[in-house]
Amino acid sequence: IMLRLLLVVVVVFIVHSTNPVHAQMNPLKIVQIGDSFAAGTGNRNDLGLMVEELPVGCQRSPTNWGARYADSLRDRYDVTYINRACSNAQTDNIDTTPQLFDYIRMGDLNRRRCPNTRIVQHPEVFYEQVSDDFCGRFLELQTNGIDPTVDLVLLMIGGNDIDFRSASGNCFFPVTRQASPCVGSVINAEEIMGTYLQGTFARALRSIRDKMTAEDEDVPSGRVVFVDYPYIPLEDDTFILEDDENVIAPSIEFRRVQYEISLLQEAAAQEVNEETGFEFVIFHKGLKELFAGHEMDPTARVNRDAWMLDAIGPRLRTYYHPNRKGQLEIAEFMAAEGAFGL
């Protein structure tokens, strides 16, 4: 009888210990960095509510595409997901220049020195005195959230470097769009892209690589997934802005600028990969094709099939960003790649 009991215990132990439900999953740490397209600006949750995480000003959505992508991996990995992206961020805000949110007059604070907001507001936010009368409220470098324990960095950045926001207002928003300012935005973007932008992308990617590399290692074990932007406006060569000095087809020109910035991003990724000796940066293309027909209508009519927030109503802060459907589609697009080979 004792022998039979022992055999039963052994069999139960073996079945229990080999059951995949109880198997320990490998950890996977994901950090998302970048601009509003990474943060999830304008996104609504499954209840239709626009919820934003702290710090104030970053417009981070807890149900953005990065968070949903991370959720898709939880049945295979012990996932940790951290969102450090921030609306209005430029590439320099990733690794060299803290992002400035706003200025606060010292007199409004009833004090002579800037407060320590790392204690009273948010650990990523700090004040710094910028003049005798003003404090600046800053967000620390996004790479401060990256270290050698990070397996995947999700990156979407570059639009604010060429001032997507002003360009969208000058070219598409019904109240503010005009031909000459739109032409000026395109010229400004071309000048920036033609001078230093590829080098800026490459420098930021190197900084991320250095942050992810352990002291006793030469290269990181993790990867960066540099996600290409979808096109923002529908392709429409019949939509024309015209004034006494200029004529422009905003949709066509804006899409051309977006295509060119993608080429620079991909070239920067290749440059850093050649230095690193393997595909450390995965330039993940395909959203332009995926979003085809689902972009924002540049004429400000409502595109019923849009995966972008349109320019109808009081949406100047959030329009031209992926809506809830767009966030879900990007998450699914990412999930199809699993953990990108890790």
N, C-alpha and C positions, 0 to 999 in steps of 0.2 A: 504493500500500500504506500509506504514511504517513497519507494522508487517511482511509482506512478505519479505521485504528487510532485516529486522533483522534476520529472519529465514535463509535466504540465506547466510548472513555473518557468522552466527553461524555454519551452515553446512560446509561452505568452511573452516572455522577456524579448525573445528574438523578433517576434511579430511587432511588438510595440516599438522596439528600437529601430526597426527598419521601415516603419510607416513613414512615408514622405510628409504626412501632415505634421509630424513631430520632428522632422529633420531640421537642423539649424540652417537657416539661409545665410548666404554670404552678404556682408554689408555693402551698400552702394550709397555713397554720399554725392549728392548733386547740388551744385550751386549755380543759380541763374544770375547773370549780370547783363547790363546793357541799358537800353532806353525804355520808352513807354511801350514799344512793341514787345519787349521782354517782360516788363512789369505787369502788363495786362490792363493798361489804362482804358477806361470805358466799359470794361467787361461787366456782365451781370451774372449772378449765380443762378442756380437751378430754380430759385423762387422768383427770379426777375429783379432782384435787388442789386444795386451797385454798392458793394462793400469794399472798403479800402483798408489795408493794413497800415500800421505805423511804419516809418515816420510820416507825419503830415507833409504832403507835397510830392511824395514819390508815386502816389496813385497805384500802389501794388494791389493786385487782385488775388485773393486766396484761392480762386478757381481759374487762374490764367492757364494758358496752354502748358506751361512748364510744370505746374502743380498736377495737372491732369495726366501729363506724360509720366511723371513720377509715380502717380497712383497706378498706372498701367503695369508697372514693374513690381508692385508689392507682392504679387503671388510668387515671384521668383527670387526676390532680394529683400533684405532688411534695409529699406530705403530711408535715407535722411534727405530731405529737400529743404533748401534755404534760398529765398528770393532776395537778392541784393540789388536788383535792377531798380532804376528810378526814372520817372518821367523827366524829359528835357535833358537827360544826360548826354554828354558828348564823349568821344573816345578818350580824351584827356582825363575825364572824371573817373575812368576805370583805374588808372595807374599813376597819374602825375599831379592832378589838380583837384582838390576837393570841390564838390559841386556846391555852388552858392544858391540857396533858396531865396533869401530875401534879406533886407536890411531892417534893423529895428533901432529907432532913435533912443539914445541913452536916457533922455528925459522921460520917455514913456515907461521905462523900467524902474524909475525912481532909484537909480543907483549909479555909481561911477565906473563900475566894471561890468563886463559881460558875465552872465550867469553860467554856471556849470550845467549845461543841459544834458550831459551824459548821465547825470544823476536824476534830474527832474523831468526829462522828456523821453529820450531814446538813446541807447548806447552808440548808435551810428551818427548822431547829430551833435554838433558842437558850435558854440559861439566863438567868434574871434573879433576883437576890436579892429575896425578898418579905418577909423578916423576918430577925431576927438568927440564927435557927436553920435557915431553910429557903431552898432555891432552888426556883424554879418552872421547869418545862420547857415551853417555848412553841413554837408553830408560827407563823411569820411570816404576815402578811396574805396571803390568797390572791391578791389583786390585784397583789401584787409580781411575779407571774408573767405579767402582762399588759402589753403595750406596743403602740405603733402598728403593729408588724409582724404582730400577731395578726389573722387574718381572721375566725375564728369562736370565740366563747366559748360553751361548753355549760354551762348552769346548771341545777342542781336544788337547791333550798334552801327552808327554811321549817318543816320538820317539827320540828326541835329547838327552834325559837323557841317552839313551844307544847308542847314536851316529849313528842313522840311516844313516846319510849322508856319513860318512866314510865307514860304512859297505856296503852301496850300491856301492860305488866306488871300494871297495876291492873285492866285490863278483860279481858285474854285469857289471859295465861300461867297455866296450871293451878294452880301452887303459890301464886301471889301475887294472883290476881284476887279482888276483893271489891266489893260494890255501892258502898259509901260512898266508898272511894278512887277508884273509877271515875267516880262522879258528880263528885268533886272535880277530877279531871283534865279533865273536859269543861267545868266551870265556869271553871277556870283558862285553858283554851284560848280560851273565849269572851271572857273579860276582855281577854286580850292582843290578840285579833283586833279587838275593839271599840275599842281605844285607839290603838295606835301601829304595828301591824304593816305596814299598807299603806305608811306613810311610811318604815319601815325598808327595805322592798323597793325603793321608789323611790330612796332615798338610795344604796343599793348599786348600783343600775343606773346612776345618774349617775356614781358613782365608776368603774365599769367603762368607761363612755363616755369619761370624761376620760383614763383610762389608754390607751385605744385611739386617741385623737385626737393626731395629730402637731402639733408646735408651730406650724407654718405653715398649719395647717388649722383650720377652724371646727367640722367634724364628722368623725367617724371614717369610714373606708371599709369597715370590717368590720361584723359583726352579732353580736348576742347571741341565742342560742336558749334561751329560758326554758322548760324542759320541765316540764309538769304531771305531778304524781304519779299513779300508778294508785291505785285504791282498795286498801286493805290487806286488810280482812276481807270475806268473802262477805256478801251481804245476807241476814240471818237474823233475822226479828222474833220467832222462837220461842225464841231463846237469851236468857235473862233472868238477871240477878244481883239478889239480894234479901237484905236484912238488916233489922234492926229499924228502921232509919231511912230507907232508900232502896230503890227499885226502878228498874232501868235495863235497857234493851235495848242492850248495848254496841255491837253491830255497827251498828245503825241510827244511834246517836248519833255513833260514830266516823266513819262515812261522811258524816254531815251536816257535821261539823267539817272533814273533808277537802274537801268541796264548797265550803264557805265560804272556806277558805284559798285555794282556786283562784281564786275571785272577786276576792280581794284582790290576788293575784299578777297577774291579768290587768288589773285596774284600774291597778296600779302601772306595768305595761308601757305601757299606753295613755297614762298621764300623762307618762312620759318620752318617748315617741314624739312627743307633741304639742309638747313643749319642743324636741325635736331637729329636727323638721320633716319626718321620714320614719320609716318603720318600722325603726328601729334595733333594737328588741327584738321578736323574733318569739315570741309566746307560743304554744307548740306543744302543742295539746290533742289528745286522742284515746286516751291510754293507759288512761283509766278505762273506755272502751268496749272497747278491745282486750283488757284483762285480765278482762272480765266472765266469771264462772264459773271463773276461774283464780286467784282470790284465796285467802288463807289461811282455813281453816275456823276460825271464831271459837270453836267449842266444843272445840278441840284435837283433834278427829278429823282423820285424814289426808285431805286432798283430793287424790285421785290425779291430778287434772288441774291441780294448783296450779302456778303460775309464781312462787310465793312460798315461802320457807322456812317450814315450819310450826313449831309450838311443841312438837313431840315430841322428847324427848331433850335433851341438854345444849346447847341452842342459844340460851340467853338473850342471848348477845352478838350473834347474827346473825339470829335468826328475825324474821319479817315483812319481810325484804328480798327482792328478786327473786333467784330461784335461777338456775342456768345457763340453763335454758329461758327464763326471764323476761328475762335479759340478752340472749339471742339475739333474742327477739321485739322488745325495745326497739330494738336495733341495726337490725333490718330495718325497723322503723317509721320510724326516722330516715333510713335509706338511701333510702327511697322519695322523700325530698325532695331528694336530691342534696346540693349545697352551699348549699341555701337561697337560691338566686338570685344567688350571688356569681359 
